[in-house]
Amino acid sequence: MVSEFGHFLLISAFCLNLGLIANYLTRKPVFWGLVVLFNRLESLLLTLLAISFLFLIISFITSDFSVKLVANNSHSLKPILYKVAGAWGNHEGSMLLWVLILSLYLFLFQLSSNNYPKELVRNILLVQLSIIALFLFYLLFLSNPFERLNFPPLNGQDLNPILQDVLLVAHPPILYLGYLGLSIPFSIAIGLLLTNDNTTNIVKLIRFWALVPFVFLTLGILLGSIWAYYELGWGGWWFWDPVENVSLLPWLLNLALIHSILILERRSSLLNWTILLCIMGFSFSMIGTFIVRSGLITSVHAFANDPSRGLFILLIIFVAITTSLSIYIFKRPNTVSVMKLNFASRELWILVQNLTLLVITVIVFLGTIWPFIIEVLLNEQVSVGEPFYEISLLPFAVIFAFMLPIASKVAWKGKNFVDIKKLLSSILICSGVSASGFLIGTLSPLTFIGFFLASWVCLSSILELIPLFQFYFPVSTITKRSLLVNFRLIGRTCSHFGFGLLIFGVTAVSSWEKEDIRNIEVGESFYITSYEIIFKNIDYSVEKNFKKVSGSFEVMHNKKLVGTLYPEKRLYPSRNEVTTEASIKPTLLNDFYIVLGNKLDGNAWVVRTYIKPFISFIWFGVTLIALGGFVTLLSFASYRNRFTV
């Protein structure tokens, strides 16, 4: 019964959504009674979808195997946390969550849109409702999460074992909040074009709704990277897997959007470019959806689905993108930029950063879809791996990192580069010294460049905060206006410093990582660099929904115990699948990473051991990038109509 109620609410939400679209198209309020009850019908749409999704979760918790989705993705012995996560660990359930988040953003936007012209808000809401309608139609007619089985099984097939992980409980919802948050800048851009309003200042509106998905996308990518690091057993933090790539594409475009808004805000230029970035960001989110859910690629993240559903998603994307680009071509503002660029102006450096990010996006996108193109055209199987991305992306990544501090330091409408020569010279010297200090034991030019850029970005970020503390402290002198400046400057500096730490971590782990693969028996030991690894014992045990064999390894350094690691191999009887669970011992400078491989003759096992120096700097750096975005959002709490940095 619960699933039937959920299906009924889903149908009701679709009908209400169509009614709301008709309302906005005819400009006549149709459902006055419901308006009185709920004040805004968008809240009713959100409520219907939220309760429908709750009923799906209840179906998983109660192991209602009469629901096809539950039978295919759950098991009565599965822990309740993973039963709940099973609601979005599959195609149909994740699409319901997808629509729910779209409606959540619709509701939140309407709550915050009172200060804008009604015609503009109406068009923005109309665009957002149209997006929701397309995916609701797809959900009801091609991917119904409440489809029933006439003869339900006694037990389910269980969720994919590698998805039964605490991080993956949070990873998809957070990533979707990032993906779908980009629908609001998209709707704002199309709504502005449809309104043909060149007088309303939409800078702060786009800026806020670009920062929100930026924070969630960054956190979602971070959680996915950490999960892959310890769950997949190969010890890497980024594999250039196609699904990893498609999460990176909208992030890159959103980052370009956030920076281009600065020029629009300060110089009233690049309006058309900003609108185009709004359209492209969400478009690539939808393209990523198609790649993940169409069966187009092979990935540990991808959902296996029949081609008909993939074609319908492709149709949705085609309609959305072609319609939005057509509106952009015929309705874009006929504004002429009066911005004059010179070498000492911040506008030039930000614009070059935008173009660099665009080139990186194109390279990643082409590398992702290239195997599919070759297979279609030549019927050949090819793969695009890490070497391609390293060779093609490295020059542009270096350019972007080098320009980052400069773009933050030069003045708007800058006329003279001499004013910052001393500062830049000192930063270059400090960066060179810092980078050289890390070259003990290696002469790799790429290592030098990596540490140089990390020092360059981090030191310049620290120096950027010095005037802030000198001017605004003691605290009693801080005004509301200066508090606003603090939030924006501190947020920007935090993100830039985090980017520097990310560069440092990537360079260190790429240059100094150690790997050892060997056959070893219980009781034996071996050395990797100056660390002794002792294979103490093997233990067999049975858990609630899986059987496992775990090894015990002690890590010693100078006869002192650094830590004990317990890598595992698990067998899930419900799916007859074996997974490998790495064991990681993080320290301040290194991660010790051990994977238990196959059992050999006697009491011998294949063991893989890694030492990952400074890899924690990657996670910490990305966390600071997201934190910087969140701190910048705090600037909207006061003096919301003024920006001073």
C-alpha positions as CSV (number, residue, x, y, z in Angstrom):
1,M,0.0,0.0,0.0
2,V,2.8,2.4,0.8
3,S,4.3,2.1,-2.7
4,E,0.9,2.6,-4.3
5,F,0.5,5.8,-2.3
6,G,3.9,6.9,-3.4
7,H,3.0,6.3,-7.0
8,F,-0.2,8.2,-6.6
9,L,1.6,11.2,-5.1
10,L,4.1,11.1,-8.0
11,I,1.2,11.2,-10.5
12,S,-0.3,14.1,-8.5
13,A,2.9,16.0,-8.6
14,F,3.1,15.6,-12.3
15,C,-0.4,16.9,-12.8
16,L,0.2,19.8,-10.4
17,N,3.4,20.6,-12.2
18,L,1.6,20.8,-15.6
19,G,-1.1,23.0,-13.9
20,L,1.6,25.4,-12.6
21,I,3.1,25.6,-16.1
22,A,-0.4,26.4,-17.5
23,N,-0.8,29.0,-14.7
24,Y,2.4,30.8,-15.7
25,L,1.7,30.6,-19.4
26,T,-1.8,32.0,-19.1
27,R,-0.9,34.4,-16.3
28,K,-4.2,33.5,-14.5
29,P,-4.2,31.8,-11.1
30,V,-6.2,28.6,-11.6
31,F,-6.0,26.9,-8.2
32,W,-6.9,29.7,-5.8
33,G,-8.1,27.3,-3.0
34,L,-4.7,25.6,-2.9
35,V,-3.0,29.0,-3.0
36,V,-4.8,29.9,0.2
37,L,-3.8,26.6,1.8
38,F,-0.2,26.5,0.8
39,N,0.5,30.1,0.0
40,R,2.7,29.0,-2.9
41,L,1.9,25.9,-5.0
42,E,5.6,25.2,-5.4
43,S,5.6,24.2,-1.7
44,L,2.8,21.7,-2.5
45,L,4.8,20.3,-5.4
46,L,7.8,19.9,-3.1
47,T,5.7,18.2,-0.4
48,L,4.1,15.7,-2.8
49,L,7.5,14.7,-4.2
50,A,9.1,14.5,-0.7
51,I,6.4,12.3,0.7
52,S,6.6,10.1,-2.4
53,F,10.3,9.7,-1.9
54,L,9.8,9.0,1.8
55,F,7.4,6.2,0.8
56,L,10.1,4.7,-1.4
57,I,12.5,4.8,1.5
58,I,9.9,3.0,3.7
59,S,9.5,0.3,1.0
60,F,13.3,-0.3,1.3
61,I,13.3,-0.3,5.1
62,T,10.4,-2.7,5.3
63,S,11.9,-5.0,2.5
64,D,8.7,-4.7,0.4
65,F,9.9,-7.1,-2.4
66,S,6.6,-6.6,-4.2
67,V,8.3,-3.4,-5.5
68,K,10.6,-4.3,-8.3
69,L,13.1,-1.7,-7.4
70,V,13.4,-3.0,-3.8
71,A,13.6,-6.6,-5.0
72,N,16.5,-5.7,-7.4
73,N,18.5,-3.5,-5.0
74,S,17.9,-4.7,-1.4
75,H,18.0,-7.7,0.9
76,S,16.4,-8.5,4.2
77,L,19.8,-8.9,5.9
78,K,21.2,-5.6,4.7
79,P,21.9,-3.1,7.5
80,I,19.2,-0.4,7.7
81,L,21.6,2.4,6.7
82,Y,22.2,0.8,3.4
83,K,18.6,-0.1,3.0
84,V,17.9,3.7,3.2
85,A,20.7,4.4,0.8
86,G,19.4,1.8,-1.6
87,A,16.5,4.2,-2.4
88,W,18.9,6.3,-4.4
89,G,21.6,3.7,-5.2
90,N,19.9,2.8,-8.4
91,H,18.6,4.4,-11.6
92,E,14.9,4.9,-10.8
93,G,15.3,5.9,-7.1
94,S,18.1,8.4,-8.0
95,M,15.9,10.0,-10.7
96,L,13.1,10.5,-8.1
97,L,15.7,12.1,-5.8
98,W,16.8,14.2,-8.9
99,V,13.3,15.5,-9.4
100,L,12.8,16.1,-5.7
101,I,16.0,18.3,-5.5
102,L,14.9,20.2,-8.6
103,S,11.6,21.1,-6.9
104,L,13.5,22.0,-3.7
105,Y,15.6,24.5,-5.6
106,L,12.4,25.8,-7.3
107,F,10.8,26.4,-3.9
108,L,13.9,28.0,-2.4
109,F,14.3,30.3,-5.3
110,Q,10.7,31.5,-5.1
111,L,11.2,32.3,-1.4
112,S,14.1,34.5,-2.2
113,S,12.8,36.3,-5.3
114,N,10.5,38.9,-3.8
115,N,12.8,41.8,-4.7
116,Y,12.8,41.1,-8.4
117,P,10.4,42.1,-11.2
118,K,7.4,39.7,-11.3
119,E,7.7,39.2,-15.0
120,L,11.3,38.0,-14.7
121,V,10.5,35.7,-11.7
122,R,7.5,34.3,-13.6
123,N,9.7,33.3,-16.6
124,I,12.4,31.9,-14.3
125,L,9.9,29.7,-12.5
126,L,8.4,28.7,-15.8
127,V,11.7,27.4,-17.1
128,Q,12.4,25.5,-13.9
129,L,9.0,23.9,-13.9
130,S,9.5,22.9,-17.5
131,I,12.7,21.1,-16.6
132,I,10.9,19.3,-13.7
133,A,8.0,18.3,-16.1
134,L,10.4,16.7,-18.5
135,F,12.1,14.5,-15.9
136,L,8.7,13.7,-14.1
137,F,7.4,12.5,-17.5
138,Y,10.4,10.3,-17.9
139,L,10.1,9.0,-14.3
140,L,6.5,8.1,-14.6
141,F,6.5,6.5,-18.0
142,L,9.9,5.0,-18.4
143,S,11.5,4.7,-15.0
144,N,8.7,4.2,-12.5
145,P,10.3,3.5,-9.1
146,F,7.1,2.1,-7.7
147,E,6.6,-0.6,-10.4
148,R,5.1,-3.8,-8.8
149,L,5.9,-7.4,-9.2
150,N,3.0,-9.9,-9.6
151,F,5.1,-12.6,-7.9
152,P,7.5,-11.0,-5.5
153,P,10.6,-13.1,-4.5
154,L,11.2,-14.2,-0.9
155,N,14.3,-12.1,-0.8
156,G,16.0,-9.4,-2.8
157,Q,19.1,-9.3,-5.0
158,D,20.8,-6.8,-2.7
159,L,22.6,-3.6,-3.6
160,N,25.9,-3.7,-5.4
161,P,28.4,-4.5,-2.6
162,I,30.9,-1.7,-3.5
163,L,28.0,0.8,-3.1
164,Q,27.4,-0.4,0.5
165,D,29.6,2.2,2.0
166,V,29.0,5.1,4.5
167,L,30.4,7.7,2.1
168,L,28.1,6.6,-0.7
169,V,25.2,7.2,1.6
170,A,26.0,10.9,1.4
171,H,27.8,11.2,-1.9
172,P,24.9,11.0,-4.4
173,P,22.6,13.5,-2.6
174,I,25.4,16.0,-2.2
175,L,26.5,15.6,-5.8
176,Y,22.9,16.0,-7.0
177,L,22.6,19.2,-4.9
178,G,25.5,20.5,-7.0
179,Y,24.4,19.2,-10.4
180,L,20.8,20.5,-9.9
181,G,21.7,23.7,-8.2
182,L,23.0,24.7,-11.7
183,S,19.5,24.6,-12.9
184,I,18.8,27.9,-11.2
185,P,21.5,29.9,-13.0
186,F,20.2,28.2,-16.2
187,S,16.6,29.2,-15.5
188,I,17.7,32.7,-14.5
189,A,19.6,33.1,-17.8
190,I,16.7,31.8,-19.9
191,G,14.2,33.8,-17.9
192,L,16.2,37.0,-18.4
193,L,16.4,36.4,-22.2
194,L,12.6,35.7,-22.4
195,T,11.9,38.8,-20.3
196,N,14.1,40.9,-22.5
197,D,15.0,43.0,-19.5
198,N,18.3,44.8,-19.7
199,T,17.7,47.1,-16.7
200,T,17.5,44.6,-13.8
201,N,20.7,44.0,-12.0
202,I,21.0,40.2,-11.7
203,V,24.6,40.0,-10.7
204,K,24.0,39.1,-7.0
205,L,21.2,36.7,-8.0
206,I,23.5,34.7,-10.4
207,R,26.4,34.9,-8.0
208,F,24.5,33.5,-5.1
209,W,22.9,30.6,-7.1
210,A,26.3,29.8,-8.7
211,L,28.1,29.6,-5.3
212,V,25.5,27.2,-3.8
213,P,26.0,24.4,-6.4
214,F,29.8,25.2,-6.4
215,V,30.0,24.2,-2.7
216,F,27.9,21.1,-3.1
217,L,29.7,20.0,-6.3
218,T,33.1,20.4,-4.7
219,L,32.0,18.4,-1.6
220,G,30.4,15.7,-3.8
221,I,33.5,15.3,-6.0
222,L,35.6,15.2,-2.8
223,L,33.5,12.4,-1.2
224,G,33.6,10.4,-4.5
225,S,37.4,10.7,-4.7
226,I,37.9,9.6,-1.1
227,W,35.5,6.7,-1.6
228,A,37.3,5.5,-4.8
229,Y,40.7,5.9,-2.9
230,Y,39.9,3.4,-0.2
231,E,37.1,1.3,-1.7
232,L,38.3,0.3,-5.2
233,G,41.7,-1.0,-4.0
234,W,44.0,0.6,-6.5
235,G,45.2,3.4,-4.2
236,G,44.5,6.3,-6.6
237,W,42.6,9.5,-5.8
238,W,41.5,10.2,-9.4
239,F,41.2,7.6,-12.1
240,W,39.9,9.8,-15.0
241,D,36.9,7.5,-15.0
242,P,34.2,8.8,-17.4
243,V,31.7,9.4,-14.5
244,E,34.4,11.2,-12.5
245,N,35.0,13.4,-15.6
246,V,31.3,14.3,-16.1
247,S,31.2,15.6,-12.6
248,L,34.2,17.7,-13.2
249,L,32.8,19.3,-16.4
250,P,30.0,21.4,-14.8
251,W,32.3,22.2,-11.9
252,L,34.8,23.8,-14.3
253,L,32.1,25.7,-16.1
254,N,30.6,26.9,-12.8
255,L,34.1,28.0,-11.7
256,A,34.4,30.1,-14.9
257,L,30.9,31.5,-14.2
258,I,31.8,32.6,-10.7
259,H,34.9,34.4,-12.0
260,S,33.1,36.0,-15.0
261,I,30.5,37.4,-12.7
262,L,33.2,39.5,-11.1
263,I,33.7,41.4,-14.4
264,L,30.0,41.7,-14.9
265,E,29.7,43.2,-11.4
266,R,32.5,45.6,-11.6
267,R,32.6,46.6,-15.2
268,S,29.1,45.7,-16.5
269,S,30.7,43.7,-19.2
270,L,30.6,40.0,-20.4
271,L,26.8,39.7,-19.8
272,N,26.3,37.5,-22.9
273,W,29.3,35.4,-21.9
274,T,27.9,35.0,-18.3
275,I,24.5,34.0,-19.7
276,L,26.1,31.4,-21.9
277,L,28.1,29.9,-19.0
278,C,24.9,29.6,-17.1
279,I,23.4,27.6,-19.9
280,M,26.5,25.5,-20.5
281,G,26.9,24.6,-16.8
282,F,23.5,22.9,-16.4
283,S,23.7,21.5,-19.9
284,F,26.8,19.6,-19.0
285,S,25.1,18.4,-15.8
286,M,22.4,16.8,-18.0
287,I,24.9,15.4,-20.5
288,G,26.6,13.8,-17.5
289,T,23.3,12.3,-16.6
290,F,22.9,10.8,-20.0
291,I,26.4,9.3,-20.0
292,V,25.9,7.7,-16.5
293,R,22.4,6.3,-17.2
294,S,22.5,5.4,-20.9
295,G,24.9,2.4,-20.8
296,L,27.0,4.5,-23.2
297,I,30.2,3.8,-21.1
298,T,31.6,1.3,-18.8
299,S,32.2,2.6,-15.3
300,V,32.0,1.4,-11.7
301,H,29.7,4.4,-11.1
302,A,27.4,3.9,-14.1
303,F,23.9,2.5,-14.0
304,A,23.2,-0.3,-16.5
305,N,20.0,0.5,-18.4
306,D,18.2,-0.4,-21.6
307,P,18.9,1.8,-24.6
308,S,15.4,3.1,-24.9
309,R,15.6,4.9,-21.6
310,G,19.0,6.3,-22.5
311,L,17.6,7.6,-25.8
312,F,14.7,9.4,-24.0
313,I,17.2,11.1,-21.6
314,L,19.1,12.1,-24.7
315,L,15.9,13.5,-26.2
316,I,15.3,15.5,-23.0
317,I,18.9,16.9,-23.2
318,F,18.5,17.7,-26.9
319,V,15.3,19.6,-26.4
320,A,16.6,21.5,-23.4
321,I,19.9,22.5,-24.9
322,T,18.7,23.3,-28.4
323,T,15.8,25.3,-27.0
324,S,18.0,27.3,-24.6
325,L,20.7,27.9,-27.2
326,S,18.0,29.1,-29.8
327,I,16.6,31.5,-27.2
328,Y,20.2,32.7,-26.5
329,I,20.9,33.3,-30.2
330,F,17.8,35.2,-31.0
331,K,17.2,37.0,-27.6
332,R,20.6,37.8,-26.3
333,P,21.1,41.4,-25.2
334,N,22.6,43.6,-27.9
335,T,25.1,45.2,-25.5
336,V,28.5,46.4,-26.6
337,S,31.2,45.9,-24.1
338,V,33.1,49.1,-23.3
339,M,35.8,47.2,-21.3
340,K,39.3,48.1,-22.3
341,L,41.8,45.4,-21.6
342,N,45.5,45.9,-20.8
343,F,48.2,43.8,-19.2
344,A,47.8,45.5,-15.8
345,S,44.0,45.1,-15.5
346,R,42.2,42.4,-13.5
347,E,39.7,42.0,-16.3
348,L,42.3,40.6,-18.7
349,W,43.6,38.1,-16.2
350,I,40.1,36.8,-15.2
351,L,39.1,36.6,-18.9
352,V,42.2,34.5,-19.7
353,Q,41.4,32.3,-16.7
354,N,37.9,31.8,-18.1
355,L,39.3,30.8,-21.5
356,T,41.8,28.4,-19.8
357,L,39.0,26.7,-17.9
358,L,37.0,26.4,-21.1
359,V,39.9,24.7,-22.9
360,I,40.3,22.3,-20.0
361,T,36.6,21.5,-20.1
362,V,36.7,20.8,-23.8
363,I,39.7,18.5,-23.4
364,V,38.1,16.5,-20.6
365,F,34.9,16.2,-22.5
366,L,36.6,15.0,-25.7
367,G,38.7,12.5,-23.8
368,T,35.5,11.2,-22.1
369,I,33.5,10.6,-25.3
370,W,36.3,9.8,-27.7
371,P,36.2,6.0,-27.1
372,F,32.4,6.1,-28.0
373,I,33.1,8.1,-31.1
374,I,35.8,5.7,-32.3
375,E,33.6,2.7,-31.6
376,V,30.7,4.2,-33.6
377,L,32.8,5.4,-36.5
378,L,35.5,2.7,-36.8
379,N,34.0,-0.2,-34.7
380,E,37.2,-0.3,-32.7
381,Q,37.7,-0.4,-28.9
382,V,40.0,2.3,-27.6
383,S,40.6,3.7,-24.1
384,V,41.6,7.2,-23.0
385,G,43.6,7.0,-19.8
386,E,45.7,9.1,-17.4
387,P,48.6,9.7,-19.9
388,F,46.3,11.6,-22.3
389,Y,44.9,13.9,-19.6
390,E,48.3,14.5,-18.0
391,I,49.9,15.5,-21.3
392,S,47.0,17.6,-22.6
393,L,45.8,19.3,-19.4
394,L,49.1,20.0,-17.6
395,P,50.1,23.1,-19.6
396,F,46.7,24.7,-19.1
397,A,46.5,23.8,-15.4
398,V,50.0,25.4,-14.9
399,I,48.8,28.5,-16.7
400,F,45.6,28.7,-14.6
401,A,47.5,28.2,-11.3
402,F,50.2,30.8,-12.2
403,M,47.6,33.4,-13.1
404,L,45.5,32.9,-10.0
405,P,47.5,35.2,-7.6
406,I,48.1,37.8,-10.3
407,A,44.4,38.1,-11.1
408,S,43.7,38.6,-7.4
409,K,46.3,41.4,-7.0
410,V,46.1,43.6,-10.1
411,A,43.6,46.4,-9.9
412,W,40.3,46.9,-11.8
413,K,40.9,49.2,-14.8
414,G,44.6,48.8,-14.0
415,K,46.9,51.3,-15.8
416,N,50.3,50.5,-14.3
417,F,51.8,47.2,-13.5
418,V,54.6,48.8,-11.5
419,D,52.5,49.0,-8.3
420,I,52.6,45.3,-7.8
421,K,56.1,44.5,-9.1
422,K,57.6,44.4,-5.6
423,L,54.9,42.1,-4.2
424,L,55.1,39.7,-7.2
425,S,58.9,39.6,-7.1
426,S,58.9,38.8,-3.4
427,I,56.3,36.0,-3.9
428,L,58.2,34.6,-6.8
429,I,61.4,34.5,-4.7
430,C,59.7,32.9,-1.7
431,S,58.0,30.4,-4.0
432,G,61.2,29.5,-5.7
433,V,63.0,28.9,-2.3
434,S,60.0,26.9,-1.0
435,A,59.8,24.8,-4.1
436,S,63.6,24.1,-4.1
437,G,63.4,22.9,-0.5
438,F,61.2,20.0,-1.5
439,L,63.5,18.8,-4.3
440,I,65.7,16.7,-2.0
441,G,66.0,13.3,-3.7
442,T,64.4,14.2,-7.0
443,L,65.3,16.3,-10.0
444,S,62.1,16.0,-11.9
445,P,61.2,19.3,-13.6
446,L,57.5,18.6,-13.1
447,T,58.0,18.1,-9.4
448,F,59.7,21.5,-9.3
449,I,56.9,23.2,-11.2
450,G,54.3,21.6,-9.0
451,F,55.9,22.7,-5.7
452,F,56.6,26.1,-7.2
453,L,53.0,26.7,-8.1
454,A,51.8,25.3,-4.7
455,S,54.1,27.8,-2.9
456,W,53.1,30.6,-5.3
457,V,49.4,30.2,-4.7
458,C,49.6,29.5,-0.9
459,L,52.0,32.3,-0.1
460,S,50.2,34.9,-2.2
461,S,46.9,33.9,-0.5
462,I,48.4,34.4,3.0
463,L,49.9,37.8,2.0
464,E,46.5,38.8,0.6
465,L,45.1,38.6,4.1
466,I,47.7,40.8,5.8
467,P,46.2,44.2,4.9
468,L,42.8,42.9,6.0
469,F,44.1,42.2,9.6
470,Q,46.0,45.5,9.7
471,F,43.1,47.6,8.6
472,Y,40.1,45.9,10.3
473,F,41.4,45.0,13.7
474,P,40.8,45.5,16.6
475,V,37.4,43.9,16.2
476,S,35.5,46.8,17.7
477,T,36.3,48.9,14.6
478,I,34.7,46.4,12.2
479,T,31.6,47.9,10.6
480,K,28.8,46.0,8.8
481,R,30.3,47.0,5.5
482,S,33.8,45.8,6.4
483,L,32.3,42.5,7.6
484,L,30.9,42.0,4.1
485,V,34.3,42.7,2.7
486,N,35.8,40.2,5.1
487,F,33.5,37.4,4.1
488,R,34.2,37.8,0.4
489,L,37.9,38.3,0.8
490,I,38.3,35.5,3.3
491,G,36.2,33.2,1.3
492,R,38.2,33.8,-1.9
493,T,41.5,33.5,0.0
494,C,40.4,30.3,1.6
495,S,39.5,28.7,-1.7
496,H,42.7,29.9,-3.3
497,F,44.8,28.6,-0.4
498,G,43.0,25.3,-0.7
499,F,43.8,25.1,-4.4
500,G,47.5,25.6,-3.5
501,L,47.3,22.7,-1.0
502,L,45.7,20.6,-3.6
503,I,48.5,21.2,-6.0
504,F,51.0,20.4,-3.3
505,G,49.3,17.1,-2.4
506,V,49.0,16.0,-6.1
507,T,52.6,16.8,-6.7
508,A,53.9,15.1,-3.6
509,V,51.9,11.9,-4.1
510,S,52.7,11.7,-7.8
511,S,56.4,12.2,-7.2
512,W,57.1,10.3,-4.1
513,E,54.6,7.5,-4.0
514,K,56.0,4.0,-3.3
515,E,54.4,0.7,-4.3
516,D,55.3,-2.9,-3.4
517,I,53.5,-6.1,-4.7
518,R,54.7,-9.4,-3.4
519,N,53.7,-12.9,-2.3
520,I,54.1,-13.3,1.4
521,E,53.2,-15.9,4.0
522,V,51.8,-15.3,7.5
523,G,54.7,-14.5,9.9
524,E,57.0,-13.1,7.3
525,S,58.0,-9.4,6.9
526,F,59.4,-7.1,4.3
527,Y,60.6,-3.5,3.9
528,I,59.2,-0.7,1.8
529,T,61.6,2.3,2.1
530,S,62.5,2.5,5.8
531,Y,59.3,0.9,7.1
532,E,59.0,-2.8,8.0
533,I,55.7,-4.5,7.3
534,I,55.0,-7.7,9.3
535,F,52.2,-10.1,8.2
536,K,50.9,-11.2,11.6
537,N,47.9,-13.4,10.9
538,I,44.8,-14.2,8.9
539,D,41.3,-14.2,10.5
540,Y,38.0,-15.6,9.1
541,S,34.6,-14.4,10.3
542,V,30.9,-14.0,9.3
543,E,29.0,-10.8,9.5
544,K,25.3,-10.1,9.1
545,N,25.3,-10.0,5.3
546,F,28.8,-11.1,4.2
547,K,31.7,-13.4,5.0
548,K,35.2,-12.0,5.3
549,V,38.8,-12.9,5.6
550,S,41.0,-10.2,7.1
551,G,44.8,-9.9,7.4
552,S,46.7,-8.2,10.2
553,F,49.8,-6.2,9.3
554,E,52.0,-4.2,11.6
555,V,53.9,-1.2,10.3
556,M,57.2,-0.6,12.2
557,H,59.7,2.2,11.9
558,N,62.9,2.1,13.9
559,K,61.5,-0.8,16.0
560,K,58.5,1.4,16.9
561,L,54.9,0.5,16.0
562,V,53.4,3.0,13.6
563,G,50.1,1.2,13.3
564,T,48.2,-2.0,12.6
565,L,46.3,-2.5,9.3
566,Y,43.4,-4.9,8.7
567,P,42.7,-5.3,4.9
568,E,39.8,-7.6,4.0
569,K,38.3,-9.7,1.3
570,R,34.5,-10.0,1.5
571,L,32.0,-12.5,0.0
572,Y,28.4,-11.3,-0.3
573,P,26.3,-14.5,-0.7
574,S,23.2,-12.7,-1.9
575,R,25.0,-11.7,-5.1
576,N,27.9,-14.1,-4.9
577,E,30.3,-11.2,-5.3
578,V,33.8,-10.7,-3.8
579,T,35.0,-7.3,-2.8
580,T,38.4,-6.1,-1.6
581,E,38.6,-3.7,1.3
582,A,41.8,-1.8,1.6
583,S,43.1,-0.8,5.0
584,I,44.7,2.7,5.5
585,K,46.7,4.1,8.3
586,P,46.9,7.9,7.9
587,T,49.8,9.8,9.6
588,L,50.8,13.5,9.4
589,L,53.1,12.9,6.4
590,N,52.1,9.6,4.9
591,D,49.2,7.2,4.3
592,F,50.1,3.5,4.6
593,Y,47.8,1.6,2.3
594,I,47.6,-2.3,2.2
595,V,45.4,-4.4,0.0
596,L,45.0,-8.2,0.5
597,G,45.0,-10.0,-2.8
598,N,44.4,-13.6,-3.8
599,K,45.3,-16.6,-1.7
600,L,48.1,-18.8,-3.0
601,D,49.3,-22.3,-2.2
602,G,49.9,-23.0,1.5
603,N,49.5,-19.9,3.7
604,A,50.8,-17.4,1.2
605,W,48.9,-14.3,-0.1
606,V,49.4,-11.6,-2.7
607,V,49.8,-8.3,-0.8
608,R,50.0,-4.8,-2.3
609,T,51.5,-2.0,-0.2
610,Y,51.6,1.7,-0.9
611,I,53.0,4.7,0.8
612,K,51.2,7.8,-0.2
613,P,53.0,10.9,1.0
614,F,51.0,14.1,1.7
615,I,47.8,12.7,0.1
616,S,45.8,14.1,3.0
617,F,46.7,17.6,1.6
618,I,44.5,16.8,-1.4
619,W,41.4,16.2,0.8
620,F,42.2,19.1,3.0
621,G,42.8,21.4,0.0
622,V,39.5,20.5,-1.7
623,T,37.7,20.9,1.7
624,L,39.1,24.5,1.9
625,I,37.9,25.2,-1.6
626,A,34.4,24.3,-0.6
627,L,34.7,26.1,2.7
628,G,35.8,29.3,0.8
629,G,32.6,29.1,-1.3
630,F,30.5,28.7,1.9
631,V,32.2,31.7,3.6
632,T,31.6,33.8,0.5
633,L,27.9,32.9,0.7
634,L,27.8,34.5,4.2
635,S,28.4,37.9,2.5
636,F,24.7,37.7,1.4
637,A,23.6,37.8,5.0
638,S,24.0,41.6,5.3
639,Y,24.1,44.5,2.9
640,R,22.8,42.1,0.2
641,N,22.7,44.8,-2.5
642,R,26.3,45.9,-2.1
643,F,29.6,44.3,-3.1
644,T,32.9,46.0,-2.4
645,V,35.6,43.5,-3.3
